[in-house]
Amino acid sequence: MYHNPVLLKQSVDDLVTNPDGTYVDCTFGGGGHSREILSRLSDKGKLYGFDQDLDALKNTIDDPRFTLINQNFRFLENSLLMYGISQVDGVLADLGVSSHQFDEAARGFSTRSDAPLDMRMNVMQSLDAKRVINDYEEEQLADIFYYYGELREARKLARDIVHHRKNKSINTTEDLKKLFNFLPPHKINKFYAQLFQAIRIEVNQELEVLKEMLVQAYHVLKPEGRLVVISYHSLEDRLVKRFLKNGMFEGEPQRDIYGNYKKAFELVKSKAIIPDDKEIEENSRARSAKMRTGIKV
């Protein structure tokens, strides 16, 4: 299976309120969410899928109501305008790395396989993990590890990498992991996961791209249109939660004399939806998923 969609029924239940409407799946991948969305649409309904990964194009759906756009979702608004679409009824984004990308060892996303340091979701871009690890300054690396991986020992990690690469470049995931195999066994897996996450976020500019998509989703949504986002780590979820609350990522919204501020969205539920035990048992990658849904005010 290319990708096992997470929170499939719950996300599409929240998303599709008008069978005749126009919807966007920002993260097409294996097409699991898209197929479910199409099953809820009438002959008049339309769905536009986005995916920058060339591998995902092989999963396109043969349906006249569906259009797959080979583009990063940071270009959501302009890409839709090219198809004559200025407003939609709902936008869905299932963030993070697909099962296929993790399982394809050569992509370098997984901590389990020895592979070239790559981690590009778009294989056409020039920046990859090897360049980050071998070319970034020590201070840059430390910031990436601290802010994107939430690793407390970020400065020491950066220093160790810079010291090692003076003698020999770090070319593969195994080369990178060997630098830190002195860590105790009960800590090593979590450490590698955080380290790889930090590098991957930098390579793909994931948090900046997410911000751009959220703002554009707000622009293209009709009043009472729905934005559904599934995130997989606290950095993403924090941005989504804050944006759905007040349409901002930092700072405080301007309030009136009564202390009220203009909302961007009404939340469908105040707390994030998480997968149940059965889904986690069937799909371990669902374990960290959180889903939030907002209705555009």
N, C-alpha and C positions, 0 to 999 in steps of 0.2 A: 504494500500500500504506500502511495506517495506521501500521504499525510492523513492522519486520523483527526478529523476536526473536533475541537474542544467546545463543550457547551453548545452543541449544534442546535438542539431544539430550543433551548432557552434563548439563545441569541436571535434566532430567526423569529421566534414568537414575539420578542420585543421589537424587532425591526419592521416586519411587514404588517402594516395596518391597512393598506389600500392595495387590493389585488391588481388594480389597473395602473398602479404607480410605477415610478422610475427609481431604481435602487442602484447602489454601488457596493461592490465587494472590493475593498482596497487591497486585500491580500489573497488573491485567487488560489495560489498554490496548487493543490491537487483538485480543487473545485468542489470540495465537500460542502462548504457553506453555500456556494453558488447554486449547486444542484438543489439544495433544500429551499433556497429562496425561489428559484424558478418553479418548484412544485407548488408554491403558494400564489403564484401570479396567474392572472388571466391571459388571454391572447393579446390583450392590450398592454400588458405590463412589459417593462424593459429592465434589463440588468446589465451594468457595465462592470467588468472585472479588471483589476489592475495587478500586474506583477512584473517586476524588473528582471526576474530570473528567467533566462532563456529556457531552462528545463521545464518550467511551468507551462510554456506554450504548447507542449506536447499533450497537455491535459484539456485543451480547449473543448468547449461543449458545442455540439452541432445543434443549435437551436436559434431560430430567427429572432428570438427575443433577447439574445445574449451577444455581447461584444466584449472581446478580450483585448485590453490595451497593454502593450509591452512597455510599461513605463513605471518609474518610481511614483508612489502615491504622493510625494511632495509636489508633484505637478498635477494634482487632482483637478483643480479648477480650470486651468487652461486646456488640459486634455479633454475634459468634458465639453468645453466650448467648441473644440474642433469638430465635435459630433453634433453641434447645435443644441447642447444641453446646458441650461443655465441654472435650473433648479431641480432638485430631486426630493423624493419622499423619505429616503433613509440611506445612511452610510454605515457600513460595517467594517471594522478593522480587527483582525486577529493577529496581534503583533508577534514579534520574535522570529525564531528560526523554525522552518518546517521540519517535519520528521525526515523528509527526503534529504534536506541539506545536512542534517546531522548524520544520517546514515551513509551518505556518499563520502567515504573517507578522504578522497582527494580534495574535497572542498576545505578541509582543515578546521571545521567547526567543532568536531568532537574531541573530547579529552581521551577517548578510548583508543584512537588509531594514530599510527605514525604517518604523517602526511605533510606536504609542503605547508608552510605558514601562509595561509591564504585568507579565508574567512570573508570573502567578498560575496555579497548577495547578488551583485551585478558583476559578472566576470569580465565585463568590458571596461570597468573603471581601472585606473592605474594604481591607486592606493590599496595595498594589501597588508596583511599582518606582518609579513617579512620586513616591509619598509618601516612599519611602525616600530618594531622591535630593534631593528638594526640602524635606523637613521634618526629616530627622534632623540632629542636632548634628554639628559637625565631628569631634569625638572618636568619636562612634558610627560615622560613616562610615569613619574611619581604621581602627577595630577590625575592621569588616566586611571591608574590603579586605585587611587584613593576615592575619586569621585564616581567612577563608573563600576569599579569592582568592590567598593566599600571595604578595601583592605587596609587595615590599620598600619601594617608594616610596609606601606607603599614606598617610602623613601629608600629603605634598605633593599627592597626588590629591584627598584630602578638602578641603584648603585651596583648591585650584583650583576645585572644584565649588561650594563655599560662596561664594567670591568672585564667580563667574559668576552664580549664581542671585540675587544681590542686585539685579541689573539686569534679569534675564530668567529666567523659569522654564524648567526643562529638561523638555520634554514628550515627546520621542520618542527612540528609539534613536539616530537620526542626530544629534540635538542633543547627546547625550552623547558620541558618538564624535568629533564635531568639536572637542571640547575638547582632545583628545589626538592630533589628526592630525599634530602636529609630530614624532611618534616616527618613527624610521627604519623603512622598509618591511619589513625582515627581522625586526622585533620586534613589529610592530603587531598581527598576527593572534593571536599567543599572548597579548599583553596584553589585547586585547578579550575573548578567551575567558575569561581569569582574572577580568577585571572583571565580565563578565556572570554568571559562575558565582557570584561573591561576592554580588551583588545578588539573584540567584535563590534562593540558599540562605537569605538573610535573609527574603525575601518569604514563602517557603513553610516557614520554620523546619525545614529539611530534616534537620539533624543531630539536633535535639531529637526530632523525629518518628521518626527512625530508631532512636534509643535506646529510645523508648517501645515501638515495635513489637518490637524484639529482646527486651526483657524480657517482653512479653506473649506472644510466640511461645514463649518458654521455658515460660511458665505453661501454655499450652494444649497443648503437645506431650506425647504419651504417652512413657513411658520407651522409649528406642530410636527415638523419632520423629526426623525429619530436618528440619533448617533449612538451606535453600540460599539464599545471597545473592549477587547479581551487583552489583558496585559499579563506579563509573566514575571516581573520583578518590581520591586518597590519604586525604582527610579521612574519607570513608565507609569505605574499606577498613580504615583504622586502627581505627575503632570496631568493625567486624565482627570483625576478627582478634582484638582484645583480648577481646571478649565471648565468642567461641567458645572462647578459651583458658581463661578463668577466671570468666566470668559477670559481669565488672566492666568499667567504662569508664575508671576512674582509680584510683590507689592500688594497694596490694598485697593479695592475698588472705591470710587468716589461715592460717598453716601449723601443722602438728602438730610434736611434738618431733623428728621425723625430717626436717623441712623440706618435707613434702609438703602440698599443699592439695587441697581437694575440687574436682574438675573439674565444669564445667557440661556440657561436650560432649567427645566424642572426635572428632577430626578425621578425615574420610575420607581426606584427603591433607594432608600437612604444608605443602605450598606451594599457593598459589592456582593455579587452572586459568585459562589465558588462551586466547583464540581462536587458531586456526592461521592461517597466511598466506592460505589460500584463503578463509576466512570474512571476514577483514579486507579482502581484495580485493573481495569481493562486497558487503560492508557496512562502509564506512569508520568508522561510529560504534561498531563493535565493538573498535576499536583499543585503547582504554584499559580495556576490561572485565577484571575479575578476579572469579572465582567461588570461593567458599569454602563447604564443607559440613560441618556438625557433626551428630553423633548424640547425642541427649540421654542423659546418664548417669542 
